[in-house]
Amino acid sequence: MSEWAPRRFYKDATVEEAEGGFIVHLDGRPLRTPGKAALVVPTRAIAEAMAGEWRAQEEKIDPRTMPFTRTANSAIDKVAPQHPEVADMLAEYGDSDLLCYRAESPAELVARQAAQWDPLLEWAAREMDARLEPRAGIMHAPQPEEALRVLAERTHGFSAFELAAFHDLVALTGSLVLGFAATGTLYPAEDLWALSRLDETFQAELWGEDEEAQEAAEIKRQAFLHAHRFFALCQAA
């Protein structure tokens, strides 16, 4: 069966101010979400990115090439109606954060994890007053309740649009700490992604690259970089 895709039905996409933010118009008609809500975003920067995606469509519309529009839709239709539940789900990553679960061997991997992950845990303790503790092995051990409380409060403080991006920053890395680090400017996004892939990189050095695994990892990397950009544009003037 051939794939069906809607044909482009408009000539231009423009950005207009709207109540509560900005909205993209297609030939004067405002965009709406799949849930039929007005697709109003908090900053002009996000709206311009969305408009660029709509202008770039050719004869047929391909939603796969429209990540800003997809994330904005998710923020309005999915995250906003259940903001507390989404925030709780993401905050739970703190109790099983990737950066806290360390290998017991080989020594080279143990040393690499300590050298590259410890500075992020120190950053979280210093900047967010949330000290998470590393553990050897894969058995779960609860993190300090006060640290988890602080991280949960910060997570709940995000807007629906920020939380939509934060979801991918955390879920794609498996780390609440890396997710928070990606919301700032201290660490480059590519470096944070590389930190989340430390174990996989080490295994590839030992046994060689797997082409399918590389392709899957690249898809996730692109999604992480998009989420990083979307979060930044949520705070753009």
C-alpha angles and dihedrals in degrees: 000000000000118000115253119222130174115252121239106266101178138065103213144010119217135179121235134177114253137178105291097011139321136327137194118238123203106208088334097314117115119237119246131197123250084261089058095248121137107269095230114161127195101240138038089230092064092045091051090050090051093047089052090055092052092046090051093058114107129197093324128036114240112194090194089072093052108073096152091054091047093050092047090050090051092049092055103035102033113018103038096055092051103026097143093049093049091047091049091050092052094043089058089069087074091071092055101027116171091230092060099055109081134185119249091210159061098041093226092058092044090053093045093051092050094047095048104030103038093068090058092051089049089050091053091049093048102040102031101025088236115125114190118190125227118233130200114234132011102282113115118249119179119250122229110289094225093055091049091048092053092048092047092052091051091049092051089051094068120101119242090261093048091046092052089058093039089056091065094041089058102033095048093051099033088228131108089192093054089047092055091045089054091057091065136056102241096089125044112239093235091055092051091050090050090052090054089053097048096115093046091048091051092051091048090053089054102041106017134253123306110216096211091047090050092052092049091047092051091054089052092046091054090049090050092050090049092051089050091052094045092052091050091051090052086068098040118120 
